[in-house]
């Protein structure tokens, strides 16, 4: 028996993610939560002929507690999707209610929810603005997890993952229920993209399901470091320009999707696929399957011994870092070292660490300064 929960289930990522989890034969119960439309999403999914029983809840009538009670795996895609990165002037968002935030754009008050902002109101979203909004959403959902399902595996998709994972950790710490082995930042999409793009370089997309490229660091921009030298299918000889272009495409693949959608959406479908793939591995490990390796952005506290080896490779300790981890019954069984890397990859990691540290600090500070 496995109960999986999706928080933000009616959104652009949440709906396809919920569909994929409903199709997972290991999931016997699927709990969905969002502030609007969740019962409809649940009713739609409930007609699919797979074993999982589906329930959708809204905030009314203790919907969050009903959704989370008994959860084994909680996936959080809730929040504001990333938009093209041109900043604009607006008031900082403030909480309007338990599940709503308000802000002001061009003298117009905008209310934000767990699903996504209206496109017309969010033309120029930038990552800093996204953090201010999503940090509050994730903090509140983490409080619910701490209260109603403190033993669940928590998989964070909400951006910016480099900051939202520390936010969840700090909330769980404040409630005395933090287990670093059970908290994951989902970075699988970076690996999925790397596999696809490397297969394209080979001129054979059928290889995409076989190619494995470790991706380390974090889950945004320059913090994403693909270890192309460790690809299961070695790349053909690339010039420096071609190599740098491939790295940049992996790092900023999300921008490619946003631009292709004309600013009217982000990488929702590929992220849902990646999230479901990672959740499936966590569930399989929870059910006893051994030898499962997956990339994830995790705390160094999850495996002190593995983190010590990683610190030696990095040249300094970083509180959260994405690398290949081994999954076990209790979550993170082992943090794997980087292994042999090239000078170019070492330089990419060196460039990533300061940005990572800034992102981590932003997440920790947000909770420390908050009144919970």
C-alpha positions in Angstrom: 0.0 0.0 0.0 1.4 3.3 -1.1 -0.3 6.7 -0.7 1.2 9.4 -2.9 0.2 13.0 -2.5 0.5 15.9 -5.0 0.3 19.5 -3.5 -0.6 21.9 -6.3 -2.4 19.1 -8.2 -4.5 21.4 -10.4 -1.6 23.3 -12.0 0.4 23.0 -15.2 2.8 20.4 -13.6 0.4 19.0 -11.1 -2.2 17.7 -13.5 0.1 15.6 -15.8 2.1 14.6 -12.7 -1.1 13.3 -11.0 -2.0 11.5 -14.2 1.4 9.7 -14.3 1.1 8.8 -10.6 -2.4 7.4 -11.2 -0.9 5.2 -13.9 1.8 3.9 -11.5 0.9 0.4 -10.5 2.7 0.8 -7.1 0.4 3.7 -6.1 -2.7 2.5 -4.3 -4.0 5.8 -3.1 -3.5 9.3 -4.6 -4.3 12.4 -2.6 -4.6 15.7 -4.5 -4.6 19.2 -3.1 -4.9 22.7 -4.5 -7.0 25.8 -3.8 -9.3 25.4 -6.8 -10.4 22.7 -9.2 -9.0 19.7 -7.3 -12.2 17.7 -7.0 -12.7 18.0 -10.7 -9.1 16.8 -11.4 -9.7 13.9 -9.0 -13.0 12.9 -10.6 -11.4 12.9 -14.1 -8.5 10.8 -12.9 -10.7 8.4 -11.0 -12.2 7.2 -14.3 -8.9 5.8 -15.4 -8.8 2.0 -15.1 -5.8 1.7 -12.7 -5.8 0.6 -9.1 -5.2 3.9 -7.3 -8.1 5.4 -5.4 -8.1 9.2 -6.0 -9.3 11.9 -3.6 -9.1 15.6 -4.3 -9.4 18.3 -1.6 -9.7 22.0 -1.3 -8.6 24.2 1.7 -12.1 24.1 3.1 -13.0 21.5 5.7 -9.4 20.7 6.6 -8.6 19.7 3.1 -4.8 19.8 3.5 -4.9 17.6 6.6 -7.2 15.1 4.9 -4.9 14.9 1.9 -1.7 14.5 3.9 -2.8 12.0 6.5 -1.3 8.6 5.9 0.9 9.9 3.0 4.0 7.9 2.1 5.3 10.2 -0.6 4.5 13.9 -1.0 5.4 15.7 -4.2 5.2 19.5 -4.3 4.8 21.2 -7.7 2.8 24.0 -6.2 3.8 27.6 -7.0 4.3 30.2 -9.7 5.8 28.9 -12.9 8.9 30.7 -14.2 8.4 33.3 -16.9 10.8 35.2 -19.1 13.4 36.9 -17.0 12.7 40.7 -17.5 12.1 42.2 -14.1 9.4 44.8 -13.4 8.5 47.1 -10.5 5.8 45.9 -8.1 5.1 45.7 -4.4 6.4 42.7 -2.5 3.8 40.0 -2.2 1.9 39.7 1.1 -0.3 36.9 2.5 -3.9 37.7 1.8 -5.2 34.5 3.5 -3.9 31.1 4.4 -3.5 30.0 0.8 -3.6 33.3 -1.1 -1.0 36.0 -1.7 -1.5 39.5 -3.2 0.8 41.9 -5.0 0.5 45.0 -7.1 1.4 45.3 -10.8 0.8 48.6 -12.6 -1.6 49.8 -9.9 -3.6 46.6 -10.1 -3.9 44.2 -7.2 -3.2 40.6 -8.2 -4.1 37.6 -6.1 -1.8 34.6 -6.4 -2.7 31.0 -5.7 -1.1 27.5 -5.7 -1.8 26.9 -9.3 -0.3 29.7 -11.3 -0.6 33.4 -12.0 -2.7 34.5 -15.0 -0.4 35.0 -17.9 -1.6 38.5 -18.7 -0.7 39.6 -15.1 2.7 38.0 -15.1 4.3 39.0 -18.3 7.8 39.7 -16.9 8.3 37.2 -14.0 11.9 37.0 -12.8 13.5 34.4 -10.6 13.8 36.8 -7.6 10.1 37.6 -7.7 9.3 33.9 -8.1 11.3 33.1 -4.9 9.3 35.7 -2.8 6.0 34.1 -3.8 6.9 30.4 -3.9 8.9 30.6 -0.6 5.7 31.5 1.2 3.7 28.8 -0.5 6.2 26.1 0.1 6.7 27.2 3.7 3.0 26.8 4.4 2.7 23.5 2.7 5.8 22.2 4.6 4.1 23.3 7.8 1.2 21.0 6.8 3.5 18.1 6.1 5.2 18.6 9.5 1.8 18.5 11.2 0.0 15.7 9.3 2.6 13.5 7.6 6.0 14.0 9.2 7.3 10.6 8.2 6.6 11.1 4.5 9.2 11.3 1.8 9.0 14.9 0.5 9.9 15.6 -3.1 10.2 19.3 -3.9 9.6 20.5 -7.5 8.6 24.1 -6.7 11.1 26.6 -8.0 13.6 27.8 -7.1 14.6 24.3 -5.8 18.0 25.5 -4.6 16.1 27.6 -2.1 12.8 25.8 -1.5 14.4 22.6 -0.4 16.2 24.4 2.5 12.9 26.1 3.3 11.2 22.8 3.7 14.1 21.6 5.8 14.0 24.6 8.1 10.3 24.3 8.6 10.6 20.6 9.5 13.4 21.4 11.9 11.3 24.0 13.7 8.6 21.4 14.2 11.1 18.8 15.4 10.4 16.3 12.6 13.3 16.8 10.2 14.8 13.7 8.7 17.3 14.8 6.0 17.2 11.3 4.4 13.5 11.9 3.5 13.8 15.3 1.7 14.6 15.5 -2.0 14.9 18.3 -4.5 13.8 16.9 -7.8 16.5 17.6 -10.4 15.7 14.7 -12.7 14.6 17.1 -15.5 18.2 18.2 -16.0 19.2 14.5 -16.5 16.3 13.9 -18.8 17.3 16.9 -21.0 20.9 15.8 -21.0 20.0 12.4 -22.1 17.8 13.7 -24.9 20.4 16.3 -26.1 23.2 13.8 -26.1 21.1 11.3 -28.1 20.5 14.2 -30.6 24.3 14.7 -30.9 24.5 11.0 -31.8 21.8 11.5 -34.4 19.7 8.8 -32.8 16.9 9.8 -30.5 16.1 6.1 -29.8 19.2 6.3 -27.6 17.5 8.8 -25.3 16.1 6.1 -23.0 19.6 4.5 -22.7 21.8 7.6 -22.3 22.7 8.5 -18.7 24.5 11.7 -18.0 25.2 12.6 -14.3 24.1 16.2 -13.6 25.4 17.8 -10.3 25.2 21.1 -8.5 21.8 22.6 -8.3 18.7 23.1 -10.4 18.9 26.5 -12.0 21.1 28.2 -14.6 24.8 28.0 -13.9 24.3 25.8 -10.9 23.3 23.0 -13.3 26.5 21.1 -14.2 26.3 18.2 -16.6 29.2 15.8 -16.4 29.2 15.0 -20.1 32.6 13.3 -19.7 30.7 10.6 -17.7 28.0 10.0 -20.3 27.1 6.4 -20.7 27.3 7.1 -24.4 30.5 9.1 -25.0 29.9 12.2 -27.1 31.4 12.6 -30.6 34.3 15.0 -30.6 33.0 18.5 -30.0 34.7 21.8 -30.4 35.0 24.1 -27.4 32.2 26.2 -28.9 30.0 23.1 -29.4 30.6 21.8 -25.9 29.8 25.2 -24.3 26.6 25.5 -26.4 25.5 22.0 -25.2 26.2 22.8 -21.6 24.3 26.1 -21.9 21.3 24.4 -23.5 21.2 21.9 -20.6 21.5 24.7 -18.1 18.9 26.9 -19.6 16.6 24.3 -21.2 13.7 25.8 -19.4 14.1 29.1 -21.2 13.9 27.2 -24.5 10.5 25.9 -23.6 9.2 29.3 -22.2 10.3 31.0 -25.4 8.8 28.2 -27.6 5.5 28.7 -25.8 5.6 32.4 -26.4 5.8 33.2 -22.7 2.4 31.5 -22.2 3.8 28.6 -20.2 6.9 26.8 -18.9 8.3 23.3 -18.9 5.2 21.6 -17.4 5.0 18.4 -19.3 8.7 17.4 -19.2 8.8 18.4 -15.5 5.8 16.2 -14.7 7.5 13.3 -16.5 10.7 13.8 -14.7 9.0 14.2 -11.3 7.0 11.0 -11.9 10.2 9.1 -12.8 11.9 10.2 -9.6 8.9 9.5 -7.5 8.7 6.0 -9.0 12.3 5.3 -7.9 11.6 6.6 -4.4 8.5 4.4 -4.2 10.4 1.3 -5.5 13.1 1.8 -2.9 10.5 2.2 -0.2 9.0 -1.1 -1.4 12.4 -2.8 -1.0 14.0 -2.7 -4.4 17.8 -2.3 -4.1 20.5 -0.6 -6.2 18.4 2.4 -7.3 20.5 5.4 -8.2 19.0 8.8 -9.0 20.1 12.4 -9.1 18.7 14.7 -6.4 19.4 17.9 -4.6 19.8 16.9 -1.0 21.3 18.0 2.4 24.8 16.9 3.3 23.2 15.8 6.6 21.6 12.9 4.8 24.8 11.0 4.6 27.7 12.5 6.5 30.3 10.0 5.2 29.3 10.5 1.6 29.1 14.2 2.0 32.6 14.3 3.5 33.9 12.7 0.3 31.9 15.1 -1.8 33.3 18.0 0.2 36.8 16.9 -0.5 36.1 16.8 -4.2 34.5 20.2 -4.1 37.1 21.8 -2.0 34.6 23.1 0.5 31.4 22.1 2.3 28.1 23.0 0.6 25.0 22.4 2.8 22.9 21.2 -0.2 24.2 19.8 -3.4 22.7 17.7 -6.3 24.5 14.5 -7.1 23.7 10.8 -7.7 22.3 9.2 -4.6 21.5 5.7 -3.7 17.9 5.2 -2.5 16.9 2.8 0.2 14.0 1.9 2.5 14.5 5.0 4.5 15.1 7.4 1.7 18.7 8.5 1.0 21.1 5.6 1.7 24.2 7.1 0.2 25.5 10.3 -1.4 27.8 9.3 -4.2 31.0 11.2 -5.0 31.5 13.0 -8.3 34.2 10.7 -9.6 36.6 11.6 -12.3 35.7 15.0 -14.0 37.4 17.2 -16.6 39.0 20.6 -15.9 36.0 22.2 -17.8 33.5 20.5 -15.5 35.6 21.5 -12.5 35.4 25.1 -13.6 31.7 24.8 -14.0 31.3 23.5 -10.5 33.5 26.3 -9.2 31.3 28.8 -10.8 28.1 27.1 -9.5 29.1 27.0 -5.8 28.8 30.8 -5.0 25.4 30.9 -6.6 24.3 27.8 -4.8 25.4 29.2 -1.4 23.5 32.4 -2.1 20.3 30.4 -3.0 20.6 28.2 0.1 21.1 31.2 2.4 18.0 32.9 0.9 15.9 29.8 1.8 17.2 29.4 5.3 16.9 33.1 6.0 13.3 33.2 4.8 12.2 30.7 7.4 14.5 32.0 10.2 12.9 35.4 9.9 9.4 34.1 9.6 7.0 33.6 12.5 5.7 30.1 12.3 
